[in-house]
């Protein structure tokens, strides 16, 4: 059974992963691995708690994409694959 609403597209974009929660502070480097109209998967140096609201600062543009963490999966030494659901899908990948 495929739970995905949309097809994924491989797209690697350098991003800065920022907290959108004023009680938390983090700014971590990362990169998208694949994207869809409703979400994406990013590579990050640490896991994030499910439900955490983050912003992806695209390094190629001066804009922030808001997303909610839906999963964090270990992907090797000091690397995690973070599944994100976008807050506004229409603002996503161009």
Secondary structure as GFF3:
##gff-version 3
##sequence-region A 1 94
A	DSSP	beta_strand	9	10	.	.	.	ID=ss1
A	DSSP	beta_strand	14	19	.	.	.	ID=ss2
A	DSSP	beta_strand	27	36	.	.	.	ID=ss3
A	DSSP	beta_strand	39	44	.	.	.	ID=ss4
A	DSSP	beta_strand	53	58	.	.	.	ID=ss5
A	DSSP	beta_strand	64	74	.	.	.	ID=ss6
A	DSSP	beta_strand	80	86	.	.	.	ID=ss7
A	DSSP	three_ten_helix	89	91	.	.	.	ID=ss8
###
